[in-house]
Amino acid sequence: MLIDTNRKIWVFSISITIFALVVSEALNLLLFPALILPVTMKGTAIIVGVVTMPICLWIGRQMKEKAMMSLQLQALVDRDRLTDVATRDFFFARLTEFPNAYGVSLMIDIDNFKQVNDTHGHLAGDDVIHAVAQILRAQIRDVDIVCRFGGEEFIVFLQNATAEEGWVIAERIRHCIQVATTRTDAGDIKVTVSVGGSLKDRLEHVDEAIKRADDCLYLAKQKGRNRTVVDWPQRGAVEQMRAS
């Protein structure tokens, strides 16, 4: 039983205490004559209640503390510390767990990010990465996943999204980042992103969809950055783009 709330502590403690009372009273019936049962049963109930409940409450609190520590450690593994979006490991583990998942995979990369670091410093660069991650989180649904793939690159998986929905969301993300301003100690910074998109079919391994999205991202960079390139409606053959 995972005890992570005060309510569960009380449920655990009361349940164990009731169980102990039932067992102890049953033993009374087996061990003592009927003449003294009223006295022994009453005394047993008092002793069990006084001893068992406090012990169970203490144990419950210890279990809650361990459960909370476990959740915090898991959060450190699953969430990127800089951006508070999913880690790469969590992303792939989640999609591997659900191989039937289908939708749109987006690879998103901040354009000319090295120039941001060289001009404004790495701390300002971190601020930009964090700001972009928050825009991504704001533009997706609860069922979608956004993860930091590495450095200034992100993956977004739009669960059950159609090609049309994927295109609209990708362009909305690109536009929101283009018009946003990140305030840093080194000054205000504006950046753009390039987006590559692919459709993931049921039972298709996520690595394949990500590889195609990455190919589209590379093409978006070649075409001048700050644009979206996707692999539908005919994979690898038809390009849809809209530059600012």
N, C-alpha and C positions, 0 to 999 in steps of 0.2 A: 504494500500500500504506500503510495507516494503521499507524504504528509507535507504540504507546502502552504497551508493556511491555518489560522487559529481554529476555525470551525472543524477542520479535519483532526486537529489535536484533541478537541473535546469528543468528537465522534469515536476516535480511537480509544480514548481513556474510558468513556462510558461503556463502550462495547466490551472491553477487556474486564472492566469491573463487574458488569452484569454476568459475563461468562464465569468469572471467579466465584461470584455469589451462587450461581446455579450449581456449580461443581461442589462447593463447600456445603451447601444445604443438602445435596444428594448424599454426600459422605456422612452428614449428620444422621440421615435416615437409616443408613446402613450400619453405623457404628454405635449409636446410642439408643437406649430403650425409650419407648414412647413416653414414659413418665417424665423424663427430663428434657424431652425434645423442645418444648417451648423456650426453655432457658438457653439450651445450647444453640438453637437456631438463631435466637435473637442476638446472643453474644457473638456468634460467628459472623452474622451480617454486619454488626458494628465494627468488628475487627477488620474484616475484609474491606469494608467501605473506607475506613480511616487509613488503612495501609495501602491498599491497591490504587485508589484514585490518585493520591499525590505522586506515587511512583510512576504511574502511567502518564500523568501530565508532564513530569520531568522528562521521561523517555520521549514523549511526543514532541516536546520542544527541541530536544537534541536531534530528533529525526527531521524536524522542520529546518533547522539550521544546516544540516548536511544536505538536505534537498535543495535549499536555496544556493548553497555553495556549488553544488553540482550544476544547477541551472546557469549560474554565473560563469562557471568554467566552460560550459557548452556554448554560451553566448560568445565568449572570447574566441572559440574555435569557428563558430558559424558566421560571425559578423566581422567585417573589416574594421579595424580600430580607427582609421582615419575618416572613413566615409559613413560608417554604420550601415552599409549595405552588405549583402551576402558575400561570403568569401568564394573563391573559385572552387575550393573543395566541396563546400556545401552545395553550390549550384550543380555540379556534376553528380554528386551523390543523390540529390533530390530528383533529378531527371532520370538517373539510372534506376532509381527506386520505382519510377512510373514510366516504363518503356512505351506505354500506349499514348503518352502525352503527345499532343500535336498542336501546332500553332506557328508563330513567327519568331525566328531568332534574329536579333539585331546586334551587330557588333558596332560599337561606338567609340571613336577615338578623338581626343582633343587635338585640333590642328596646331601644328608648329609649337608644341608644348615646350620643347627644349629652349625655344626663344623666350618663353615666359620665365623659365628658371634662370636663364642667363641674364635676362634684363632685370628681373624683379627679385630674384633669390628663391631658394627652395621652399622657404616658409610660405611665401606668397603663392608659390606653385601648389603647395598643399592646400591652401585656402581655395584655390581654383578647382582642384580635384574634388574637394568636399562640396563646393557649391554646385558643380555639375552633377554630382551624385544626388543631391537633394532635389534638383530639377527632375532628374530621371524618376526618383521615387514619387514625386508629385504628379507625374504624367502617366503612371501606370495604375492598373487595378490591383485590388488586394490579392487576386489569384495569380498575378504575374510575379516574376522574379527579376530583380536587378542585382548584378554582382560586379564587383571590381575584378576584372580579369587579370590585371597587372599594370602597374604604373599609371598611365593616364587613359587606359583602355577599359571599357565596360562591356558586359553582355546583358541584354534584356531578353527574357523569354516571355512572349505574349501568349498565354495559354488559350487554346481553342480559337485564336484570332484568325480571321480570314485574310487573304492577300490584301483586300481593300482596307480592312481595319489596320493591318500592319503598316501599310503605306501612310495612312493618315497619322497614326501615332508616331511613326519615325519622323515624318516631316514636322509634326508639332513639337517633338523633342528638339529637333535641329533648330527650329525657329525660336523656341523659348530660350535656348542657350545663346543663340546669336544676339538676341536683344537684351540679355541679362548683363548686369554689371556686378563684378565681385569686388567688394571693398576689402582691401588689405592694408597692412601697415606700410606697405611700399607704394600704395596708391590704388586707384581704381583700375581694374583689369577687365577687358572684354575678350572673349575667345569664341571660336566656332568649333563645330565638330563635323566629322565625316561619318556617315552611317552606311553600313552594309547589311542587307537583309536577305533571309532565306526562309522558305517554307519547310517545316519539319512534318513529315508524314508519321502516321502511327507505325510503331515497331521499328522505325528508322532510328539508328543510334544517334544520339545527340552530337557526337563528334563530327559526323558527316554534315549535319546541318550547320554547325559552327564553322566548319571548313569552307563551305560555300558562302556563308555570310562574310567570312574573312576575305575571301577572294573578291567579293563585291566591295568590301571596304577598301581593299587595295586599288580597285578600279576607280572608286570615288576619289581617292588621293591623286591618282594619275590624272583625272579629269579636272583637277583644280581645287579640290577640297570644298568644305562647306556645302555638301550635297549628299543626297541619298541615292544609292544604287542597290537594286534588288534583283533577285534571280527569277522572278515570275513575270508573265504567266508561263513562259517556256524556259525552264531552268537552263542557265548558261547561254541562252540565246537572245533573250529580250532584256534590254536595259531600260529602266525608267529613272529619269533624273529630273531634278529641278534645282538649278543653281539660284542663289539669291540674286 
